[in-house]
Amino acid sequence: MAIKRQFDYNRKTDTIYGVSANGNAAKQAMVLMTRGILGKWKQPIGYFFSSSSMLSEEIADTIRGAIHHLQAIGLTVQAIVCDQATTNVRALHLLGATLDPQGGGGMTPTVWRQKG
């Protein structure tokens, strides 16, 4: 998602916020969130900032890492939901996900399930 370019400085920690990993002003943000299927809970697990849209390969690597960390704490990822941006769709294809015929279409989010 697009975000406002802005820098903030924290004197206490001597940290500048609003800079992407490559040192440029962040203009895009990606948020990963996990939520329970049977329970009513949700938790953001990562915020990623960049100066331009992330490549599909970068998105796939980020999701792969998130899945690894979630599995390491005993959670099982059942599905991934995203909007239908071309980079997101390609990233999920790179992960080997398949389209759930019950989800997606029109303006609704695309729902993907892991094979197997």
N, C-alpha and C positions, 0 to 999 in steps of 0.2 A: 504494500500500500504506500502511496505517496505521503511524505511527511514534510513539515515546514523545516527549511534549513535554518538552524539556529545553533549557536555555540553557548554553552554554559560552563563556567569555571567554578570548581569547588576548591576554595583556598585550604580547607582543612586537609583534604587528601591530595592537593595539587594535581587535580584531574580535570581535563577538558572533556565535556560531553558534547556529542553532536558530530563527532568525527568518525568516518568509516575506517575499516581495517587498513585501507590503502592511504589514509591520511587526508582524504578529501572530505568535504562536507557531506554528511549523510542526507540523501533525498528519498530513500526507500527504506521500508522496514518490513521484516517478515517476523511473525509471531507464531510460535508453535505452542499448542495447548493440548493437554490430555484431559479426557473426561471419562467418567465411569459410564458403562453401559447399563448396569443394573442399579448402581447407586447414583444419587443426585450430587455429584461433585465434579468440579473442573479446576484445573490448575495450569496457568501458563508455565511452560518449562524452558522457554528460550526466546530471546529477542535478538534479531540479527539486523544490523544496519549496513547499508551500502550506498555508494554515490550514484549507482545506476541499478537497473533491474538485474537480479541475479540470473545467471545462466542455469539452464535446466540441470546440468551436471552438478553445479554447486547446490542447488535445491535438493537434488537426490542425495548427495553426500551428507547434507545437513539432516535430512529426514532419516537416513540410514544411521547416523550417529545417535540421533534422538531415540530411535527404536532400540539400538544397542543398550543405551543407558536405562531405558525403561525396563527392558528385559532383565538387566543386571539387578534391578531392585524387585523383581518378581512380578512385574506387570506384563500382560500379553496384549500386544497391539492387534486389534481385530479389523480395524478399518482406518482409512485416511480420508478426510473430507477437505475439499478445497474448492475455490472458484474455478472457472473453466479457462483461466488464462493459459495460453499456449505453452508457456514455460512450465507451468504446474502440471499440465496433462502429460507433457513429454517427460518430466522428471519422474512421474509415477510409472510411466511405461518403462523407463530405465530401471526402476526398482522391481519390475516384473509384476506390477499390480494389474488387476483386471477390473473393468467397469462393472459395477453392480447395476443390473437392468432395472432394479427397483428405485434407484436414485438418479439424480442428474436430469438433464434435459431443461430446455428453456432457460430461465434465469435462476434456477435452483442450483445449489452446490453439486459438484460431482462427487460421488461416493465410490471409493476404490477399495477393494479387498485384496489382501495378500493371497497369492496362490498357495495351495497346500493346506 
